Amino acid sequence: MDQLTKDIVRGLLSYIYGKETLEKLGEELRIDVGKTGGLRRIYMDGKLIFVIRASDGRALPTLDGASLINKVVIVRKDAVPFIKQGKSVMAKFVVDIRNAVPGDEVAVYSEDGELLGVGRLMLSKEEAMSVGRGVAVKIRHHTKQ
C-alpha cells in the first residue's frame, strides 16, 4: 500500500474518531484491499484495529481498536456481566457518554475502566440520562466472560 493511501486512511480515521486517534496510530499500518479495490481491514502492529463496512465504507473499530477512539460510553458495574455476554447496553446503566452522538461507533467501558465492547450509540447523552429507557448502545463486539 502506498503512502498516499495510508495518509488518506489516517485522515479519515482522524475525521471520524478525533485527532487523538491520529496521535495513537502507529507508523506501521497495514491496509487490506479487496478484489474490487475497496478497503477491507486496517491492521496496526499485526492486530486488526478497524474493519471497513462494505455498504458505506465506514471504519468500524474492533476490540483492539477500541483503545484508539475517544468516543466512549461508561456503564455501571451491575451491567458488566450482561455486556460481556453480548447484550445491548440499556440506558438505565449508562453513567456517562463522551464525545459521541447517536449513530457513532463507541467503546464501552465499566466504571472501573475495563473495556467491555464496541458498538453503535443509539441514544444521545441527554436521552440516556433523562429518560433512562431503551437501548443506548447496540454491541457489535464484546469481551468474553
N, C-alpha and C positions, 0 to 999 in steps of 0.2 A: 504494500500500500504506500502510495507516495505521500510526501509531507503535506501537500496541499489538502488532501482528503483528511488527514489526521487533524490539521488545523481547523477545517470546517466542522468536523465532528466535535472537537473541543469547544468551538464557538457555540454550536448547537446545544451541547450539554450545559454550558455556562448560561446560555439564554433560558433554558427550561428550568434548571435547578439552582441557579445563582452562581455568582463569581467565586464563592467559596469552593464550589465543586471543581472549578478550573484549577484552583490552587492545590487541591488534594490529588488531582490526577497526576500520575507518574508520567515520566517520559516514555516508558515502554508500553505503548498502546498497540494492541493488535486488533485489526478490524476484519471480520469475515464478511465476504461479499457473496451473495447468491448467484446462481447461474444467469439470472436476468440483469445482474449488475447492481441490484439493490443491497443496501447494508442489512446485515442479519444479526451479528453479535459483536460486542466490544469486550475485549479482554485487557486486563492490566496485571502485569506480573504473573501471567498464567492463570488468573482467576477470571471467570465470567462475571462482569460487573453490570452490563446492560444488554438486554435483548431488544431488537427493533420489531415493533408490531407491524406486520405486513400490510394491514389495511390502511394505516395512515402514516407510517414511518416514525412513530413516536418511540423514543428511547425509554424503556421501562427498566427500573433498577432491579437487580436480583438481591438476594440476601448479602452477598459480598459487596455489592454496590451501594447498599443502604447507608453505609457509614460515610459515603461521599456526598450525599444530598443533605440539604438543610431544611427540607420540608418535613416536619416531624409532628407526630401525634403522641402524646403521653397519656397512658391509661393507668387506672387504679390497679393495685396488686390483686384484687379478687377476680379480675378479668383475665389474668395471665394464663391459667390452665386452659381456658376456652380458646384463646387466640392461638396458643401453641398447637391446638388440635385443628386449626384452620378455620375456626368460626369467625364471622364478621365482628367488628368492634361496634358494640352498641353505644349510643350517645350517652347513656347514663354513667358509663365507665370512663368517659373522657375527662382528663384533668386539664389538658392544655393542647392547643393546636398552634403551631408556629410556622410562619412564612408560607401558608398554604391556603388555597381556595378550593371550593368544590370542583372536582374533575382532575385535580393534581394527583400525581403519584407521591405517596408519603411513606416514610419509615415509621414503624410503630414501636415505641419503647415503653417499658414499665416505668413506674416512679423511681425504681432503683437503677435505671439506666440500662437494663437488659434489652437487647434487640429481640423483638418478638416476631416481626414480619414486615412485609411491604404490601401496599395495596392502593386502591383508589379512594380518595376522600370524597364522601357523598354529601356531607353537611358542612356549612360554614361554622366557624368557631361560635358565633352568636347563636345559631340554631342548636348546636350540640349542647351548649351551656345553659341556654334558657329553656328550651322545650324539653330536652333530656330524653327524647323518644326517637326510635328509629335507628337505622344503620348509619353509623358515622364513617366507617371505613370497610370497604369490601376487600378482604385479604386475598392476595394473589399467591404469595409465597410466605411460608411460616416456618419457624424453627420447630423442631420436633420435641416432644416431652422427654 
